[in-house]
Amino acid sequence: MKSMTRRNFLTVAGALAGTATLAGCGGEQAEQTDQAADDTADDAADGDLGLVTEGSITFAVSPDYPPFENLVDGEYVGLDMDLGRAVAEQLGLECVYTNIDFDGIVPAIVAGGQADAGLSGISITPDREDEVNFTTPYYIDNQAVATLSSNTDVTEENAAEVLNTADMTIAVQSGSTGADFAAENFPNAEQLAFPQFTDAFAAVSAGQANAVCGNLAVVEQMLAGAYTDQHVVLTSATGEEYAICVNKDNEALLDAINDALATLQEDGTIDELIAANMG
C-alpha cells in the first residue's frame, strides 16, 4: 500500500481530515490561476491529447461505487463524476463516461480505444503504476470490513482474528484494493469476488458471505443506504490515494489533466466537490 507521504498534495490531506476548506484565491494569484486554466484549455484545443473522440474526454467508470460514482435515474452522480465534468470544463472539452467493470478499467486504458482515462475511485498501487500513469491524487481513503449487525460471532474486538479462518467467506469487488486487503490480512478465509461492489453487500445480506471488505467511504455510504442491516467491525488506515489513470504513452493528456486538477485545487473546487458528495 502507498503511504500518505508519497505525495504532498494539500487537497488530499484535506480529504482525509474531511473538513478542510481552501481559502479563495484573489488578486495576482487568481489571475495566475485563470491564465493557467486558459493555457490548459488552449493545449486541449490544439488537439494534441490523443483523444478517442476529438473535442471530448472519455472517462472509463464503474458507476456502482457511491459516493464516488453511481447511476441515479440515468444520471452519473458522485464525487468522481463531478470531478470529471470539472476537469473537462478546464480542458475546454465535452465530458463523456463509458461504463466498464472496475477490474477492466486499467486494462482498457492500457489497450486504448475505449476511453482516454480511468476515473472510478482508483487507488494508486505499485501494480497499477506498472501499467498506467496516475495524476496527482484528489482523495485519500482507508479500508473497512462490515458484517451483518445480527452476526454476534464477529465483533469489533475479535474481527481481525475470526475473519482469518477457513470457515469465513469475505465478499469483495474484483480487482479492488479491498480484495488485496482481504487476501493480505485474512489469507485463511475464502474470497468471493463480484464485478460490482453492490453485489458484495448483497451477498452478505443474503447469507452467501460473512463479511464485505472495501474502501471505508463507500462501505459507510452503502450501510447508510440499502444495507442498513450491516455494520462496520474493522477499519484500517491504509491511506490509499485516489487518482485518474492515463495510458503511459500519453504524457500530454497526463500533463493536461494534472494542470486542470491543480487549478481546481487552487480555486477550492475540489474541496467544494468533496464537501458536496461526501457529507
C-alpha positions as CSV (number, residue, x, y, z in Angstrom):
1,M,0.0,0.0,0.0
2,K,1.2,3.5,-0.7
3,S,1.5,5.9,2.3
4,M,0.3,9.4,2.6
5,T,3.9,10.7,2.4
6,R,4.1,9.5,-1.2
7,R,2.9,12.9,-2.4
8,N,2.5,16.2,-0.7
9,F,-1.0,17.3,-2.0
10,L,-2.9,19.7,0.1
11,T,-6.4,18.7,-1.1
12,V,-5.8,15.0,-0.5
13,A,-4.7,15.8,3.1
14,G,-7.9,17.8,3.4
15,A,-10.0,15.0,2.1
16,L,-8.6,12.6,4.8
17,A,-9.4,15.2,7.5
18,G,-12.8,15.6,5.9
19,T,-13.3,19.2,6.9
20,A,-10.5,21.2,5.2
21,T,-11.5,24.1,3.0
22,L,-9.1,26.1,0.9
23,A,-9.3,29.9,1.1
24,G,-10.5,31.6,-2.1
25,C,-7.7,32.9,-4.4
26,G,-7.7,36.6,-5.1
27,G,-5.6,39.3,-6.8
28,E,-2.5,38.2,-8.6
29,Q,-2.9,34.6,-7.6
30,A,-6.4,34.5,-9.2
31,E,-5.0,36.0,-12.4
32,Q,-2.3,33.3,-12.5
33,T,-4.8,30.6,-11.9
34,D,-7.1,31.9,-14.7
35,Q,-4.1,32.1,-17.0
36,A,-3.1,28.5,-16.2
37,A,-6.7,27.4,-16.9
38,D,-6.6,29.3,-20.2
39,D,-3.3,27.7,-21.2
40,T,-4.6,24.2,-20.4
41,A,-7.7,24.7,-22.4
42,D,-5.6,26.1,-25.3
43,D,-3.4,23.0,-25.2
44,A,-6.5,20.7,-25.3
45,A,-8.0,22.8,-28.2
46,D,-4.7,22.2,-30.1
47,G,-5.8,18.5,-30.5
48,D,-2.5,17.1,-29.2
49,L,-4.0,15.0,-26.4
50,G,-4.6,11.8,-28.4
51,L,-8.3,11.7,-27.5
52,V,-10.6,8.8,-28.5
53,T,-13.1,11.3,-29.8
54,E,-12.0,14.8,-30.9
55,G,-13.5,17.5,-28.7
56,S,-14.3,15.1,-25.9
57,I,-12.5,13.4,-23.0
58,T,-13.9,10.0,-22.3
59,F,-13.6,8.6,-18.8
60,A,-13.9,4.8,-18.1
61,V,-16.1,4.4,-15.0
62,S,-17.8,1.7,-13.0
63,P,-20.9,3.5,-11.6
64,D,-21.6,1.3,-8.6
65,Y,-19.4,2.9,-6.1
66,P,-21.2,5.7,-4.2
67,P,-20.3,8.4,-3.1
68,F,-17.7,8.4,-5.9
69,E,-19.7,7.2,-8.9
70,N,-23.3,6.0,-9.3
71,L,-26.1,6.0,-11.8
72,V,-29.3,7.6,-10.5
73,D,-32.2,7.8,-12.9
74,G,-29.8,7.6,-15.8
75,E,-27.6,10.4,-14.4
76,Y,-24.0,10.0,-13.4
77,V,-23.6,11.3,-9.9
78,G,-20.9,11.4,-7.2
79,L,-17.5,13.0,-6.5
80,D,-15.7,11.4,-9.4
81,M,-18.5,12.2,-11.9
82,D,-18.5,15.9,-10.8
83,L,-14.7,16.0,-10.9
84,G,-14.6,14.6,-14.4
85,R,-17.0,17.3,-15.6
86,A,-14.9,19.9,-13.9
87,V,-11.7,18.6,-15.5
88,A,-13.4,18.5,-18.9
89,E,-14.5,22.1,-18.5
90,Q,-11.0,23.2,-17.6
91,L,-9.8,21.5,-20.8
92,G,-12.5,23.0,-22.9
93,L,-13.8,19.5,-23.8
94,E,-17.1,17.7,-23.6
95,C,-17.2,15.1,-20.8
96,V,-18.2,11.5,-21.8
97,Y,-18.5,8.5,-19.5
98,T,-18.3,4.9,-20.6
99,N,-19.2,2.0,-18.3
100,I,-16.6,-0.7,-17.8
101,D,-16.5,-3.3,-14.9
102,F,-14.0,-2.0,-12.4
103,D,-11.4,-4.7,-13.0
104,G,-11.4,-3.9,-16.7
105,I,-10.7,-0.2,-16.4
106,V,-6.9,-0.3,-16.2
107,P,-6.7,-2.9,-19.0
108,A,-8.9,-0.7,-21.1
109,I,-6.7,2.3,-20.6
110,V,-3.6,0.2,-21.4
111,A,-5.2,-1.1,-24.6
112,G,-6.6,2.2,-25.7
113,G,-9.5,3.0,-28.0
114,Q,-12.3,2.7,-25.4
115,A,-11.5,5.6,-23.1
116,D,-8.9,8.4,-22.6
117,A,-8.7,8.0,-18.8
118,G,-9.9,6.0,-15.9
119,L,-11.9,7.8,-13.1
120,S,-13.6,5.4,-10.8
121,G,-12.2,5.5,-7.2
122,I,-9.0,4.0,-8.4
123,S,-6.3,3.8,-5.8
124,I,-2.6,4.2,-6.7
125,T,-0.9,0.9,-6.2
126,P,2.5,-0.4,-7.4
127,D,1.0,-3.0,-9.7
128,R,-1.3,-0.4,-11.4
129,E,1.6,2.0,-11.7
130,D,3.4,-0.6,-13.8
131,E,0.6,-0.4,-16.3
132,V,-0.7,3.2,-16.3
133,N,0.3,6.7,-15.3
134,F,-1.5,8.4,-12.4
135,T,-2.3,12.0,-12.0
136,T,-1.8,13.8,-8.7
137,P,-4.3,12.3,-6.2
138,Y,-7.6,14.0,-5.3
139,Y,-8.8,11.9,-2.3
140,I,-7.4,9.6,0.4
141,D,-9.4,6.6,1.7
142,N,-9.0,3.7,4.1
143,Q,-10.2,0.1,4.2
144,A,-13.2,-1.3,6.2
145,V,-14.9,-4.6,6.8
146,A,-18.6,-4.9,7.5
147,T,-20.8,-7.8,8.6
148,L,-24.5,-8.4,9.4
149,S,-25.4,-6.5,12.6
150,S,-27.0,-9.7,13.8
151,N,-23.8,-11.6,13.4
152,T,-22.6,-11.8,17.0
153,D,-19.7,-14.2,16.1
154,V,-17.7,-11.3,14.5
155,T,-17.3,-8.3,16.7
156,E,-15.0,-5.2,16.7
157,E,-13.0,-6.9,19.4
158,N,-12.3,-10.2,17.6
159,A,-12.8,-9.4,13.9
160,A,-9.1,-9.5,12.9
161,E,-8.8,-13.0,14.3
162,V,-12.1,-14.5,13.5
163,L,-12.2,-13.3,9.9
164,N,-8.9,-15.0,9.2
165,T,-10.3,-18.6,9.5
166,A,-11.3,-21.2,6.9
167,D,-15.0,-21.0,7.7
168,M,-15.2,-17.3,6.8
169,T,-16.2,-16.0,3.3
170,I,-15.4,-12.4,2.5
171,A,-17.1,-10.6,-0.4
172,V,-15.1,-8.1,-2.4
173,Q,-15.1,-6.3,-5.7
174,S,-12.9,-7.9,-8.4
175,G,-9.6,-6.2,-8.9
176,S,-10.1,-3.8,-6.0
177,T,-7.7,-2.9,-3.2
178,G,-10.4,-4.3,-0.9
179,A,-9.7,-7.7,-2.5
180,D,-6.0,-7.1,-2.0
181,F,-6.5,-6.1,1.7
182,A,-8.7,-9.2,2.4
183,A,-6.1,-11.5,0.8
184,E,-3.3,-10.0,2.8
185,N,-5.0,-9.8,6.1
186,F,-7.3,-12.8,6.0
187,P,-5.4,-15.3,3.9
188,N,-7.2,-18.3,5.5
189,A,-10.7,-17.0,4.6
190,E,-12.4,-17.8,1.3
191,Q,-12.8,-14.8,-1.0
192,L,-15.9,-14.2,-3.0
193,A,-15.4,-11.6,-5.8
194,F,-18.0,-9.7,-7.8
195,P,-17.7,-7.3,-10.7
196,Q,-19.9,-4.8,-9.0
197,F,-19.3,-3.8,-5.3
198,T,-23.1,-3.6,-4.6
199,D,-23.3,-7.3,-5.2
200,A,-20.7,-7.9,-2.5
201,F,-23.0,-6.3,0.1
202,A,-26.0,-8.1,-1.3
203,A,-24.1,-11.4,-0.8
204,V,-23.7,-10.6,2.9
205,S,-27.3,-9.7,3.4
206,A,-28.3,-13.0,1.6
207,G,-26.0,-15.1,3.8
208,Q,-23.6,-16.0,0.9
209,A,-20.7,-14.3,2.7
210,N,-19.8,-13.5,6.3
211,A,-18.3,-10.1,5.6
212,V,-17.6,-7.5,2.9
213,C,-14.3,-5.6,2.5
214,G,-13.7,-2.4,0.7
215,N,-12.9,1.3,0.9
216,L,-14.3,3.0,4.0
217,A,-16.1,5.9,2.4
218,V,-18.0,3.5,0.1
219,V,-18.8,1.0,2.9
220,E,-20.2,3.8,5.0
221,Q,-22.3,5.0,2.1
222,M,-23.7,1.6,1.4
223,L,-24.5,0.9,5.1
224,A,-26.3,4.3,5.3
225,G,-28.4,3.4,2.2
226,A,-29.6,0.0,1.1
227,Y,-27.7,-2.1,3.6
228,T,-28.7,-0.9,7.0
229,D,-28.7,-4.5,8.2
230,Q,-24.8,-4.4,8.3
231,H,-22.3,-2.6,10.4
232,V,-18.5,-1.9,10.3
233,V,-16.4,-4.2,12.5
234,L,-12.9,-3.3,11.4
235,T,-11.2,-0.3,9.8
236,S,-7.6,0.1,8.7
237,A,-5.8,3.4,8.0
238,T,-4.3,2.3,4.6
239,G,-4.2,5.9,3.3
240,E,-5.0,5.0,-0.3
241,E,-4.6,7.8,-2.8
242,Y,-7.4,8.0,-5.5
243,A,-6.2,9.4,-8.8
244,I,-7.1,9.4,-12.5
245,C,-5.2,6.9,-14.7
246,V,-3.9,7.6,-18.2
247,N,-2.1,5.5,-20.8
248,K,1.7,5.6,-20.3
249,D,2.1,6.7,-23.9
250,N,0.0,9.8,-23.4
251,E,2.1,12.2,-21.4
252,A,0.4,15.2,-23.0
253,L,-3.0,14.1,-21.6
254,L,-1.5,13.3,-18.2
255,D,0.1,16.8,-18.0
256,A,-3.2,18.5,-19.1
257,I,-5.3,16.7,-16.5
258,N,-2.7,17.5,-13.8
259,D,-2.8,21.2,-14.8
260,A,-6.6,21.1,-14.6
261,L,-6.5,19.4,-11.2
262,A,-4.0,22.0,-9.9
263,T,-6.4,24.8,-11.0
264,L,-9.3,23.0,-9.4
265,Q,-7.3,22.6,-6.2
266,E,-6.1,26.2,-6.1
267,D,-9.6,27.7,-6.6
268,G,-11.2,25.4,-4.0
269,T,-13.4,23.5,-6.4
270,I,-12.1,20.0,-5.4
271,D,-12.8,20.8,-1.7
272,E,-16.3,22.0,-2.6
273,L,-17.0,18.8,-4.6
274,I,-15.7,16.7,-1.7
275,A,-17.9,18.6,0.8
276,A,-21.0,18.2,-1.5
277,N,-20.6,14.5,-2.1
278,M,-19.0,13.1,1.0
279,G,-21.4,14.6,3.6
